Amino acid sequence: MAHRSAFIVRGGFNLKLTTPPSKVLADASSRAAAAHAEFIAAVDDIPSGLPHPDGTQRIQNASSKLRAARDDMKRAHSRLDTFMTAGIVPED
């Protein structure tokens, strides 16, 4: 699905955003949801509650991926907030 470019007008200039901040946030949120589902699946895959060494590594990998996705989502929220409240065009 292609996204539309956003245009804003500041001081008589039209500025084109190649990726609207709301689209960046939606994408980051989707990645965070997918990483969360992967983490839950890794944890739920342990029948006894005591993971074997490979299971431990799988959980650590999923946890790292989830942390990175949530960090991306926080940055996207911050960029969208700055854009909406101050009208500052965030850098891509």
C-alpha positions as CSV (number, residue, x, y, z in Angstrom):
1,M,0.0,0.0,0.0
2,A,1.5,3.3,-1.1
3,H,1.4,6.2,1.3
4,R,0.5,9.7,0.3
5,S,3.0,12.6,0.8
6,A,2.0,15.3,3.2
7,F,2.3,18.9,2.4
8,I,2.5,21.7,4.9
9,V,2.7,25.5,4.4
10,R,5.2,27.5,6.5
11,G,6.0,31.1,5.7
12,G,4.7,30.9,2.2
13,F,6.7,27.8,1.4
14,N,5.2,24.4,0.6
15,L,7.2,21.7,2.3
16,K,6.7,18.1,1.2
17,L,7.1,15.3,3.7
18,T,8.0,12.1,2.0
19,T,6.7,10.0,4.9
20,P,4.0,11.7,7.0
21,P,4.7,11.3,10.7
22,S,1.4,9.6,11.3
23,K,2.4,6.9,8.7
24,V,5.7,6.4,10.5
25,L,3.9,6.0,13.8
26,A,1.4,3.5,12.3
27,D,4.3,1.5,10.8
28,A,6.2,1.5,14.1
29,S,3.1,0.5,16.0
30,S,2.6,-2.4,13.6
31,R,6.2,-3.6,14.1
32,A,5.8,-3.4,17.9
33,A,2.6,-5.4,17.8
34,A,4.3,-8.1,15.7
35,A,7.3,-8.2,17.9
36,H,5.1,-8.5,21.0
37,A,3.2,-11.4,19.4
38,E,6.5,-13.1,18.6
39,F,7.7,-12.6,22.2
40,I,4.5,-14.0,23.7
41,A,4.7,-17.0,21.3
42,A,8.3,-17.7,22.4
43,V,7.4,-17.5,26.1
44,D,4.2,-19.6,25.7
45,D,6.2,-22.3,23.8
46,I,7.7,-23.4,27.1
47,P,5.5,-26.2,28.5
48,S,7.2,-26.6,31.9
49,G,8.0,-23.0,32.5
50,L,11.7,-23.9,32.4
51,P,13.2,-23.1,29.0
52,H,16.1,-25.2,27.6
53,P,19.1,-23.3,26.3
54,D,17.8,-22.8,22.8
55,G,14.5,-21.6,24.2
56,T,16.3,-19.1,26.4
57,Q,18.1,-17.6,23.4
58,R,14.8,-17.4,21.5
59,I,13.2,-15.5,24.3
60,Q,16.2,-13.1,24.5
61,N,16.1,-12.5,20.8
62,A,12.4,-11.8,20.8
63,S,12.8,-9.5,23.8
64,S,15.6,-7.6,22.0
65,K,13.4,-7.2,18.9
66,L,10.4,-6.1,21.0
67,R,12.6,-3.5,22.9
68,A,13.9,-2.1,19.6
69,A,10.4,-1.9,18.1
70,R,9.0,-0.1,21.2
71,D,12.0,2.3,21.0
72,D,11.1,3.0,17.4
73,M,7.5,3.6,18.3
74,K,8.4,6.0,21.1
75,R,10.6,8.0,18.6
76,A,7.7,8.1,16.1
77,H,5.3,9.3,18.9
78,S,7.7,12.0,19.8
79,R,8.2,13.1,16.2
80,L,4.5,13.2,15.6
81,D,3.9,15.2,18.8
82,T,6.6,17.7,17.8
83,F,5.1,18.0,14.3
84,M,1.5,18.4,15.6
85,T,2.3,20.9,18.5
86,A,5.1,23.0,17.1
87,G,4.8,22.5,13.4
88,I,8.4,21.4,13.1
89,V,9.0,19.1,10.2
90,P,10.8,16.0,11.6
91,E,13.8,14.7,9.8
92,D,13.4,11.4,8.1
